[in-house]
Amino acid sequence: MRNLNDYKRVISIGDIHGQYEKFKELWEKIGFQYEEDLVILHGDYIDRGDGSVAVLQCVKSLVEQYKNVIALQGNHEDFMVGFFCDYSLDELAGRYVYHSWLDNGGEITLKQLKKLDRAEVYRLLKFAQELPLYADLGECFFVHAGVNPYGPSEDGDYLWIRRAFLRDYKGRQRVVAGHTPVQYMDGDCRVPLLLPNNILLVDTGTALGCELSAVNVLNLTYVQSGDESVEWKPVKKLNEVRMQW
């Protein structure tokens, strides 16, 4: 089992949502040291952004190249895999179909996938389907959405949970999660957010037009795309859990 103390830095990157250029910029800023660092990507690589397939291909390449890069599955990858369980590429030719994935940002991803060689599409789908739902490193639990605060978590909790987790989690183990943009907790916030109930939120609203963030969970500092500075700054801390929606 991996442990936080095994690494010089443990870096979490929140939801990318097809922002390939921001992801490339942020990756360069991190200065990944593959023998000393661990990088955890929190899912939702696709949808809403015009670089969705490029991001997914890049994440796949990083995972295959480096043993110290972990990519978790997000609800949008789950959406996509479920869609292709219902429809084949042949069935989609010249046909409009309704699916909740398409209504939640998946249409742009589907258009990009249709331009690929069929074998590449299936490689990407297989990769997305087999992504782990969480990474447990002892003191910290890394996941896309969160955990069930009332009892054992099911797969859907790791991908979809929001309100109950954010409001009622009181565990000793710190949970590092994406899925919920920090703006949902603090309307003016644009940076990673540490809640008083031991939850660290790393989705800084890239899908909302804000920047992509990387957080070193060992010292609670972060860097962002779009920032000329490469200085790692302290995350923002809230004194109370308050929801803006």
C-alpha positions as CSV (number, residue, x, y, z in Angstrom):
1,M,0.0,0.0,0.0
2,R,1.3,3.5,-0.9
3,N,1.9,5.9,1.9
4,L,2.1,9.7,2.0
5,N,5.6,9.5,3.6
6,D,6.9,7.6,0.6
7,Y,7.1,10.8,-1.5
8,K,8.7,14.2,-1.5
9,R,5.5,15.7,-2.9
10,V,1.9,14.4,-3.3
11,I,0.2,16.5,-5.9
12,S,-3.5,16.5,-6.6
13,I,-5.0,18.0,-9.8
14,G,-8.7,18.7,-10.0
15,D,-11.2,18.3,-12.8
16,I,-9.7,19.3,-16.2
17,H,-12.8,19.1,-18.4
18,G,-11.1,19.2,-21.7
19,Q,-8.9,22.2,-21.0
20,Y,-5.9,20.7,-22.7
21,E,-3.8,23.9,-22.9
22,K,-4.3,24.7,-19.2
23,F,-3.4,21.1,-18.3
24,K,-0.2,21.3,-20.4
25,E,0.8,24.6,-18.8
26,L,0.1,23.3,-15.3
27,W,2.0,20.1,-15.9
28,E,5.1,22.1,-16.9
29,K,4.7,24.3,-13.8
30,I,4.6,21.3,-11.5
31,G,8.1,20.1,-12.6
32,F,7.1,16.5,-12.0
33,Q,10.0,14.4,-10.5
34,Y,8.9,10.9,-11.4
35,E,11.1,9.2,-8.7
36,E,10.2,11.5,-5.8
37,D,6.6,12.8,-6.5
38,L,3.2,11.2,-6.7
39,V,0.6,12.9,-8.9
40,I,-3.1,12.0,-8.5
41,L,-5.6,13.2,-11.1
42,H,-9.1,13.4,-9.8
43,G,-11.2,12.5,-12.9
44,D,-13.5,14.4,-15.2
45,Y,-10.8,14.7,-17.9
46,I,-13.5,15.1,-20.6
47,D,-16.6,17.1,-21.5
48,R,-17.4,20.8,-21.8
49,G,-13.9,21.6,-23.2
50,D,-12.7,21.4,-26.8
51,G,-9.6,19.4,-25.8
52,S,-11.4,16.5,-24.2
53,V,-10.0,13.7,-26.3
54,A,-6.5,15.3,-26.2
55,V,-6.6,15.4,-22.4
56,L,-7.8,11.8,-22.1
57,Q,-5.0,10.7,-24.5
58,C,-2.5,12.7,-22.5
59,V,-3.6,11.2,-19.1
60,K,-3.5,7.7,-20.6
61,S,0.1,8.3,-21.8
62,L,1.2,9.7,-18.4
63,V,-0.3,6.7,-16.5
64,E,1.4,4.3,-18.9
65,Q,4.7,6.0,-18.7
66,Y,5.0,6.8,-15.0
67,K,4.1,4.5,-12.1
68,N,3.8,7.5,-9.8
69,V,0.9,9.0,-11.8
70,I,-2.5,7.8,-10.7
71,A,-5.6,8.8,-12.7
72,L,-9.0,8.3,-10.9
73,Q,-12.3,7.9,-12.6
74,G,-14.8,10.8,-12.6
75,N,-18.5,10.8,-13.1
76,H,-18.0,12.1,-16.6
77,E,-15.9,9.1,-17.6
78,D,-18.6,6.9,-16.1
79,F,-21.1,8.8,-18.1
80,M,-19.2,8.2,-21.3
81,V,-18.6,4.5,-20.7
82,G,-22.3,4.1,-19.9
83,F,-23.2,5.8,-23.2
84,F,-21.1,3.5,-25.2
85,C,-22.6,0.5,-23.4
86,D,-26.0,1.7,-24.9
87,Y,-24.8,2.8,-28.3
88,S,-22.2,1.5,-30.7
89,L,-20.4,3.8,-33.2
90,D,-22.3,2.2,-36.0
91,E,-25.6,3.0,-34.4
92,L,-24.6,6.6,-34.0
93,A,-23.8,7.2,-37.7
94,G,-26.1,9.9,-39.0
95,R,-28.5,9.6,-36.1
96,Y,-29.4,11.8,-33.2
97,V,-29.8,10.1,-29.8
98,Y,-30.8,11.4,-26.4
99,H,-28.6,10.6,-23.5
100,S,-27.9,12.4,-20.2
101,W,-24.2,12.3,-21.0
102,L,-24.7,14.5,-24.1
103,D,-26.8,17.0,-22.1
104,N,-24.0,17.3,-19.5
105,G,-21.1,18.3,-21.8
106,G,-20.6,15.0,-23.6
107,E,-21.7,16.1,-27.0
108,I,-18.4,17.9,-27.7
109,T,-16.4,14.8,-26.6
110,L,-18.5,12.5,-28.8
111,K,-17.8,14.7,-31.8
112,Q,-14.1,14.5,-31.1
113,L,-14.2,10.7,-30.6
114,K,-16.0,10.2,-34.0
115,K,-13.0,11.7,-35.7
116,L,-10.6,9.0,-34.3
117,D,-9.7,5.7,-35.6
118,R,-12.2,3.2,-34.2
119,A,-9.4,1.2,-32.5
120,E,-8.3,4.3,-30.7
121,V,-11.8,5.0,-29.5
122,Y,-12.0,1.6,-27.9
123,R,-8.6,1.9,-26.3
124,L,-9.7,5.2,-24.7
125,L,-13.0,3.7,-23.5
126,K,-11.2,0.7,-22.0
127,F,-8.8,3.0,-20.3
128,A,-11.6,5.2,-18.9
129,Q,-13.6,2.1,-17.8
130,E,-10.7,0.6,-15.9
131,L,-9.7,3.7,-13.9
132,P,-9.7,3.2,-10.1
133,L,-12.4,5.0,-8.1
134,Y,-10.1,6.1,-5.3
135,A,-6.5,6.0,-3.9
136,D,-6.1,5.4,-0.1
137,L,-2.8,6.6,1.2
138,G,-3.5,6.2,4.9
139,E,-3.7,9.8,6.2
140,C,-5.4,11.0,3.0
141,F,-8.1,9.4,0.8
142,F,-8.2,10.6,-2.8
143,V,-11.4,10.4,-4.8
144,H,-13.4,12.2,-7.5
145,A,-16.5,13.2,-5.6
146,G,-16.4,12.1,-2.0
147,V,-17.4,9.3,0.4
148,N,-20.6,8.3,2.2
149,P,-20.5,10.1,5.6
150,Y,-23.0,7.7,7.2
151,G,-21.6,4.3,6.4
152,P,-19.7,2.2,3.8
153,S,-19.4,3.9,0.4
154,E,-20.7,2.4,-2.8
155,D,-19.2,3.0,-6.2
156,G,-21.7,5.7,-7.0
157,D,-20.7,7.7,-3.9
158,Y,-17.1,8.0,-5.1
159,L,-18.3,9.4,-8.4
160,W,-21.4,11.4,-7.6
161,I,-21.9,12.3,-3.9
162,R,-21.9,16.0,-3.0
163,R,-24.2,17.6,-0.4
164,A,-24.3,14.9,2.2
165,F,-20.5,14.4,2.0
166,L,-19.6,18.1,2.2
167,R,-22.1,18.8,5.0
168,D,-21.8,15.7,7.2
169,Y,-18.4,14.2,6.8
170,K,-16.5,14.1,10.1
171,G,-13.8,11.5,9.6
172,R,-10.3,11.7,10.8
173,Q,-8.9,10.8,7.4
174,R,-8.5,13.8,5.2
175,V,-10.5,13.4,1.9
176,V,-9.1,15.1,-1.1
177,A,-11.8,15.5,-3.8
178,G,-12.8,17.2,-7.0
179,H,-16.3,17.2,-8.5
180,T,-17.6,20.1,-6.5
181,P,-16.1,23.4,-7.7
182,V,-14.9,25.6,-4.9
183,Q,-17.3,28.3,-6.0
184,Y,-20.1,26.1,-4.7
185,M,-18.7,26.5,-1.2
186,D,-17.4,30.1,-1.4
187,G,-18.7,32.1,-4.3
188,D,-15.7,34.4,-4.7
189,C,-13.1,31.6,-4.3
190,R,-10.9,30.6,-7.2
191,V,-8.3,28.5,-5.4
192,P,-8.2,25.1,-3.6
193,L,-10.2,25.1,-0.5
194,L,-9.7,23.3,2.9
195,L,-13.0,22.8,4.8
196,P,-13.1,22.6,8.6
197,N,-14.3,19.0,8.4
198,N,-11.1,17.7,6.9
199,I,-12.1,17.9,3.2
200,L,-9.7,19.4,0.7
201,L,-11.5,20.5,-2.6
202,V,-9.2,20.7,-5.6
203,D,-11.7,21.5,-8.4
204,T,-11.2,25.3,-8.9
205,G,-13.8,25.6,-11.6
206,T,-12.0,25.0,-14.8
207,A,-15.4,24.1,-16.4
208,L,-16.7,27.5,-15.3
209,G,-13.9,29.4,-17.1
210,C,-11.5,29.5,-14.1
211,E,-8.0,28.1,-13.8
212,L,-6.8,24.6,-13.2
213,S,-5.0,23.9,-10.0
214,A,-2.4,21.5,-8.6
215,V,-2.2,21.1,-4.8
216,N,0.7,19.6,-2.8
217,V,-1.3,17.9,-0.1
218,L,1.8,17.5,2.1
219,N,2.1,21.2,2.8
220,L,-1.2,22.5,1.5
221,T,0.2,24.8,-1.2
222,Y,-0.9,25.1,-4.8
223,V,0.0,26.5,-8.3
224,Q,-2.4,27.4,-11.1
225,S,-2.5,27.7,-14.8
226,G,-2.8,31.3,-16.1
227,D,-0.6,32.6,-13.2
228,E,2.7,34.1,-14.3
229,S,4.2,33.1,-10.9
230,V,5.4,29.6,-10.3
231,E,5.3,30.2,-6.5
232,W,3.3,27.6,-4.5
233,K,0.8,29.5,-2.4
234,P,-1.2,28.4,0.7
235,V,-4.7,27.0,0.0
236,K,-7.6,28.9,1.3
237,K,-9.2,27.6,4.6
238,L,-12.8,28.0,5.6
239,N,-13.9,28.2,9.2
240,E,-17.3,26.8,8.5
241,V,-19.0,24.6,5.9
242,R,-21.4,26.8,3.9
243,M,-23.0,25.9,0.6
244,Q,-23.7,28.5,-2.1
245,W,-26.3,26.5,-3.9
